[in-house]
Amino acid sequence: MSKPLTYTFKGTKGDVAAIASSLPSDPSSLIGNGWKDISDSTAASAGHMKIREETTGLILGFDRATPGAPGFRGMNHYHIFNPNATGNKDLYLDKYGNPVKKNSKASHILPSRR
């Protein structure tokens, strides 16, 4: 198993909830508006994007939908990386800022419908 992602987050659970409730359907619209693209080029070419908010350090992953795929693979969705993760059991945060397992329903955050 690879080492969990760890980083410094200077925000609160409330900051996580506010961000999660306003995620756009196209994550590239965040770039230049306080967010930086930190995607690996190989992952990016496969429809995965990783971005970091410059103020708080929060890191989001975005997975582009695979047309016709079942479940979340068939929907554009985000993951919020847990800065205090110790492994897959708490790799992500839910939309309220609580740690959740990798592959759990709560780890998949759909873009807001605005």
N, CA, C and O of each residue as an XYZ file, in Angstrom:
456
protein
N       0.840     -1.178      0.000
C       0.000      0.000      0.000
C       0.884      1.240      0.000
O       1.892      1.294      0.704
N       0.497      2.239     -0.797
C       1.279      3.461     -0.866
C       1.031      4.329      0.369
O       0.039      4.174      1.081
N       1.960      5.234      0.588
C       1.851      6.142      1.722
C       0.667      7.083      1.520
O       0.492      7.613      0.423
N      -0.151      7.304      2.553
C      -1.303      8.203      2.411
C      -0.859      9.636      2.116
O       0.225     10.067      2.508
N      -1.716     10.342      1.426
C      -1.465     11.741      1.132
C      -1.599     12.545      2.417
O      -2.621     12.464      3.099
N      -0.592     13.304      2.744
C      -0.691     14.202      3.895
C      -0.297     15.597      3.428
O       0.615     15.759      2.617
N      -0.980     16.581      3.939
C      -0.690     17.962      3.591
C      -1.232     18.851      4.695
O      -1.964     18.392      5.571
N      -0.876     20.104      4.650
C      -1.323     21.054      5.657
C      -2.602     21.730      5.177
O      -2.653     22.275      4.075
N      -3.624     21.687      6.009
C      -4.900     22.335      5.719
C      -5.114     23.399      6.770
O      -5.105     23.098      7.964
N      -5.307     24.641      6.349
C      -5.463     25.764      7.269
C      -6.908     26.195      7.433
O      -7.171     27.342      7.794
N      -7.849     25.295      7.176
C      -9.259     25.649      7.271
C      -9.979     24.859      8.339
O      -9.358     24.230      9.195
N     -11.308     24.900      8.276
C     -12.163     24.232      9.244
C     -13.129     23.289      8.526
O     -13.201     23.271      7.298
N     -13.866     22.513      9.313
C     -14.912     21.670      8.725
C     -15.940     22.530      7.995
O     -16.495     22.119      6.976
N     -16.187     23.723      8.524
C     -17.118     24.647      7.865
C     -16.616     25.083      6.497
O     -17.405     25.244      5.566
N     -15.300     25.277      6.371
C     -14.721     25.626      5.073
C     -14.920     24.487      4.085
O     -15.255     24.716      2.923
N     -14.711     23.256      4.550
C     -14.898     22.081      3.694
C     -16.353     22.016      3.225
O     -16.612     21.814      2.038
N     -17.294     22.184      4.142
C     -18.720     22.116      3.798
C     -19.098     23.206      2.799
O     -19.868     22.950      1.873
N     -18.571     24.409      2.969
C     -18.876     25.509      2.055
C     -18.335     25.217      0.655
O     -19.014     25.472     -0.340
N     -17.135     24.691      0.580
C     -16.547     24.351     -0.714
C     -17.334     23.221     -1.359
O     -17.666     23.296     -2.542
N     -17.635     22.173     -0.596
C     -18.352     21.008     -1.132
C     -19.723     21.392     -1.675
O     -20.193     20.791     -2.641
N     -20.363     22.372     -1.075
C     -21.713     22.748     -1.509
C     -21.722     23.635     -2.756
O     -22.785     23.926     -3.305
N     -20.543     24.063     -3.200
C     -20.519     24.971     -4.353
C     -19.550     24.528     -5.452
O     -19.045     25.360     -6.206
N     -19.295     23.244     -5.542
C     -18.365     22.754     -6.564
C     -18.991     22.820     -7.957
O     -20.130     22.390     -8.141
N     -18.263     23.351     -8.934
C     -18.792     23.472    -10.290
C     -18.728     22.144    -11.048
O     -17.983     21.241    -10.668
N     -19.498     22.037    -12.099
C     -19.466     20.815    -12.902
C     -18.156     20.695    -13.669
O     -17.741     19.586    -14.006
N     -17.501     21.812    -13.950
C     -16.207     21.803    -14.631
C     -15.140     22.330    -13.671
O     -15.097     23.532    -13.409
N     -14.284     21.462    -13.144
C     -13.300     21.910    -12.158
C     -12.260     22.876    -12.726
O     -11.634     23.617    -11.968
N     -12.068     22.880    -14.034
C     -11.081     23.797    -14.605
C     -11.507     25.255    -14.425
O     -10.679     26.160    -14.528
N     -12.797     25.485    -14.158
C     -13.251     26.860    -13.900
C     -12.719     27.388    -12.566
O     -12.742     28.596    -12.328
N     -12.245     26.505    -11.703
C     -11.668     26.921    -10.424
C     -10.226     27.422    -10.578
O      -9.753     28.242     -9.791
N      -9.540     26.912    -11.608
C      -8.139     27.255    -11.812
C      -8.014     28.758    -12.069
O      -8.712     29.326    -12.908
N      -7.109     29.377    -11.326
C      -6.926     30.822    -11.452
C      -7.834     31.622    -10.552
O      -7.657     32.833    -10.415
N      -8.808     30.971     -9.931
C      -9.715     31.630     -8.982
C      -9.423     31.150     -7.574
O     -10.337     30.833     -6.813
N      -8.156     31.099     -7.235
C      -7.750     30.647     -5.909
C      -7.392     29.179     -5.857
O      -7.057     28.671     -4.787
N      -7.452     28.473     -6.986
C      -7.128     27.055     -7.053
C      -5.999     26.832     -8.051
O      -5.867     27.566     -9.030
N      -5.188     25.810     -7.793
C      -4.067     25.478     -8.670
C      -4.178     24.018     -9.097
O      -4.467     23.148     -8.275
N      -3.952     23.751    -10.364
C      -3.965     22.387    -10.894
C      -2.660     21.701    -10.487
O      -1.574     22.162    -10.840
N      -2.769     20.606     -9.749
C      -1.589     19.840     -9.332
C      -1.688     18.405     -9.858
O      -1.122     17.481     -9.273
N      -2.403     18.233    -10.954
C      -2.642     16.911    -11.523
C      -1.363     16.290    -12.070
O      -0.485     16.972    -12.599
N      -1.293     14.987    -11.922
C      -0.267     14.195    -12.585
C      -0.688     14.084    -14.051
O      -1.861     13.834    -14.326
N       0.227     14.261    -14.988
C      -0.142     14.279    -16.405
C      -0.762     12.966    -16.867
O      -1.660     12.978    -17.710
N      -0.311     11.849    -16.342
C      -0.883     10.558    -16.723
C      -2.325     10.447    -16.240
O      -3.204     10.022    -16.989
N      -2.565     10.827    -14.995
C      -3.923     10.778    -14.445
C      -4.837     11.756    -15.174
O      -5.993     11.442    -15.454
N      -4.321     12.931    -15.477
C      -5.129     13.945    -16.160
C      -5.599     13.444    -17.521
O      -6.732     13.709    -17.922
N      -4.746     12.728    -18.225
C      -5.143     12.223    -19.539
C      -6.204     11.129    -19.429
O      -6.879     10.818    -20.410
N      -6.352     10.544    -18.236
C      -7.374      9.518    -18.003
C      -8.646     10.100    -17.387
O      -9.540      9.348    -16.998
N      -8.741     11.440    -17.293
C      -9.949     12.079    -16.785
C      -9.950     12.355    -15.297
O     -11.003     12.613    -14.715
N      -8.780     12.304    -14.672
C      -8.663     12.573    -13.237
C      -7.881     13.871    -13.052
O      -6.842     14.082    -13.677
N      -8.389     14.716    -12.201
C      -7.760     16.011    -11.961
C      -7.574     16.180    -10.466
O      -8.417     15.749     -9.679
N      -6.482     16.802    -10.073
C      -6.249     17.107     -8.665
C      -5.952     18.597     -8.585
O      -5.088     19.109     -9.296
N      -6.688     19.295     -7.696
C      -6.511     20.736     -7.547
C      -6.377     21.098     -6.072
O      -6.917     20.421     -5.198
N      -5.639     22.189     -5.812
C      -5.403     22.635     -4.432
C      -5.845     24.089     -4.290
O      -5.503     24.945     -5.105
N      -6.614     24.343     -3.234
C      -7.001     25.727     -2.938
C      -5.795     26.413     -2.314
O      -5.224     25.919     -1.342
N      -5.417     27.535     -2.869
C      -4.190     28.191     -2.436
C      -4.284     28.802     -1.044
O      -3.269     28.889     -0.352
N      -5.465     29.228     -0.613
C      -5.615     29.852      0.703
C      -5.547     28.839      1.840
O      -4.792     29.020      2.795
N      -6.341     27.767      1.734
C      -6.417     26.793      2.831
C      -5.527     25.577      2.621
O      -5.184     24.886      3.580
N      -5.150     25.309      1.370
C      -4.361     24.115      1.071
C      -5.206     22.889      0.793
O      -4.661     21.819      0.523
N      -6.530     23.015      0.853
C      -7.421     21.877      0.634
C      -7.192     21.286     -0.753
O      -7.072     22.016     -1.737
N      -7.131     19.950     -0.824
C      -6.914     19.267     -2.096
C      -8.157     18.481     -2.480
O      -8.709     17.718     -1.688
N      -8.579     18.694     -3.727
C      -9.725     17.982     -4.292
C      -9.255     17.099     -5.438
O      -8.328     17.441     -6.172
N      -9.910     15.967     -5.570
C      -9.743     15.139     -6.748
C     -11.031     15.208     -7.541
O     -12.113     15.272     -6.959
N     -10.933     15.197     -8.857
C     -12.110     15.209     -9.720
C     -11.996     14.034    -10.672
O     -10.950     13.828    -11.286
N     -13.058     13.270    -10.799
C     -13.111     12.142    -11.724
C     -14.186     12.415    -12.770
O     -15.366     12.555    -12.450
N     -13.754     12.487    -14.024
C     -14.689     12.711    -15.128
C     -15.486     11.432    -15.382
O     -14.942     10.331    -15.308
N     -16.762     11.583    -15.678
C     -17.658     10.450    -15.911
C     -17.211      9.631    -17.121
O     -16.709     10.164    -18.111
N     -17.408      8.329    -17.005
C     -17.242      7.426    -18.131
C     -18.645      7.140    -18.658
O     -19.437      6.498    -17.968
N     -18.968      7.604    -19.868
C     -20.330      7.418    -20.388
C     -20.766      5.950    -20.347
O     -20.046      5.059    -20.798
N     -21.948      5.727    -19.801
C     -22.522      4.393    -19.722
C     -22.052      3.556    -18.551
O     -22.568      2.460    -18.332
N     -21.085      4.046    -17.792
C     -20.590      3.286    -16.644
C     -21.600      3.359    -15.498
O     -22.293      4.365    -15.349
N     -21.687      2.305    -14.692
C     -22.635      2.312    -13.579
C     -22.135      3.148    -12.393
O     -20.941      3.415    -12.253
N     -23.072      3.541    -11.565
C     -22.750      4.231    -10.310
C     -21.981      5.519    -10.508
O     -22.185      6.237    -11.487
N     -21.090      5.805     -9.565
C     -20.344      7.055     -9.603
C     -19.365      7.130    -10.767
O     -18.983      8.227    -11.175
N     -18.951      5.992    -11.308
C     -18.062      6.034    -12.474
C     -18.760      6.677    -13.674
O     -18.095      7.196    -14.571
N     -20.069      6.646    -13.695
C     -20.830      7.251    -14.780
C     -21.228      8.692    -14.511
O     -22.004      9.268    -15.274
N     -20.709      9.289    -13.433
C     -21.043     10.669    -13.068
C     -19.761     11.451    -12.777
O     -18.822     10.923    -12.182
N     -19.736     12.700    -13.200
C     -18.639     13.562    -12.769
C     -18.757     13.709    -11.257
O     -19.846     13.939    -10.732
N     -17.632     13.577    -10.560
C     -17.678     13.737     -9.102
C     -16.311     14.138     -8.551
O     -15.278     14.009     -9.207
N     -16.359     14.626     -7.326
C     -15.168     15.071     -6.608
C     -14.897     14.161     -5.417
O     -15.771     13.433     -4.946
N     -13.649     14.230     -4.947
C     -13.241     13.657     -3.665
C     -12.477     14.762     -2.943
O     -11.712     15.499     -3.566
N     -12.678     14.878     -1.650
C     -11.930     15.833     -0.837
C     -10.933     15.017     -0.027
O     -11.323     14.184      0.792
N      -9.646     15.256     -0.256
C      -8.622     14.489      0.440
C      -8.526     14.922      1.905
O      -8.533     16.111      2.222
N      -8.440     13.938      2.777
C      -8.305     14.173      4.213
C      -6.845     14.494      4.513
O      -5.977     13.655      4.272
N      -6.546     15.690      5.033
C      -5.153     16.042      5.320
C      -4.546     15.206      6.449
O      -3.326     15.184      6.615
N      -5.381     14.526      7.219
C      -4.895     13.715      8.335
C      -5.095     12.224      8.106
O      -5.134     11.445      9.059
N      -5.220     11.827      6.843
C      -5.473     10.423      6.521
C      -4.344      9.525      7.008
O      -3.169      9.891      6.973
N      -4.735      8.345      7.460
C      -3.756      7.343      7.887
C      -3.784      6.126      6.966
O      -2.980      5.207      7.125
N      -4.695      6.119      6.016
C      -4.837      5.005      5.081
C      -6.182      5.095      4.375
O      -6.838      6.137      4.404
N      -6.592      3.994      3.738
C      -7.842      3.988      2.980
C      -9.087      4.135      3.845
O     -10.139      4.534      3.346
N      -8.985      3.818      5.134
C     -10.172      3.891      5.996
C     -10.610      5.331      6.298
O     -11.738      5.558      6.734
N      -9.722      6.292      6.068
C     -10.066      7.697      6.298
C      -9.425      8.607      5.241
O      -9.066      9.747      5.534
N      -9.288      8.102      4.028
C      -8.587      8.804      2.953
C      -9.262     10.107      2.538
O      -8.586     11.072      2.179
N     -10.594     10.136      2.585
C     -11.337     11.293      2.106
C     -12.166     11.930      3.219
O     -12.322     11.374      4.306
N     -12.693     13.121      2.906
C     -13.656     13.797      3.779
C     -14.998     13.805      3.061
O     -15.052     13.904      1.836
N     -16.083     13.699      3.826
C     -17.407     13.820      3.217
C     -17.732     15.301      3.028
O     -16.904     16.165      3.316
N     -18.933     15.589      2.547
C     -19.289     16.986      2.263
C     -19.433     17.847      3.511
O     -19.620     19.059      3.410
N     -19.349     17.229      4.690
C     -19.415     17.966      5.954
C     -18.045     18.099      6.617
O     -17.913     18.744      7.658
N     -17.023     17.484      6.005
C     -15.673     17.551      6.573
C     -15.308     16.399      7.481
O     -14.288     16.455      8.168
N     -16.126     15.347      7.500
C     -15.850     14.181      8.347
C     -15.058     13.126      7.566
O     -15.339     12.909      6.388
N     -14.082     12.470      8.188
C     -13.315     11.425      7.500
C     -14.208     10.256      7.079
O     -15.083      9.826      7.830
N     -13.970      9.749      5.859
C     -14.709      8.603      5.325
C     -13.762      7.695      4.542
O     -12.678      8.106      4.128
N     -14.201      6.452      4.350
C     -13.404      5.450      3.640
C     -13.316      5.730      2.147
O     -14.195      6.350      1.548
N     -12.219      5.247      1.571
C     -12.094      5.233      0.120
C     -13.198      4.334     -0.429
O     -13.507      3.304      0.170
N     -13.784      4.702     -1.535
C     -14.866      3.965     -2.208
C     -16.211      4.014     -1.487
O     -17.157      3.361     -1.927
N     -16.323      4.764     -0.402
C     -17.621      4.888      0.266
C     -18.497      5.865     -0.518
O     -17.994      6.745     -1.215
N     -19.806      5.697     -0.393
C     -20.743      6.602     -1.066
C     -20.489      8.050     -0.641
O     -20.533      8.961     -1.469
N     -20.227      8.258      0.641
C     -20.034      9.608      1.173
C     -18.762     10.274      0.647
O     -18.639     11.496      0.717
N     -17.819      9.497      0.124
C     -16.576     10.083     -0.394
C     -16.764     10.683     -1.782
O     -15.903     11.423     -2.257
N     -17.873     10.375     -2.430
C     -18.157     10.889     -3.766
C     -19.056     12.121     -3.647
O     -20.188     12.030     -3.171
N     -18.554     13.242     -4.074
C     -19.292     14.507     -3.949
C     -19.635     15.010     -5.336
O     -18.755     15.297     -6.147
N     -20.914     15.109     -5.593
C     -21.380     15.554     -6.907
C     -21.327     17.072     -6.997
O     -21.526     17.763     -5.998
N     -21.057     17.599     -8.203
C     -21.046     19.060     -8.371
C     -22.407     19.657     -8.004
O     -23.440     18.994     -8.101
N     -22.382     20.915     -7.582
C     -23.644     21.587     -7.257
C     -24.434     21.796     -8.540
O     -23.857     21.829     -9.626
N     -25.737     21.934     -8.425
C     -26.617     22.042     -9.596
C     -27.002     23.485     -9.861
O     -28.177     23.787    -10.073
N     -26.045     24.357     -9.852
C     -26.326     25.767    -10.120
C     -26.099     26.100    -11.545
O     -26.287     27.248    -11.949
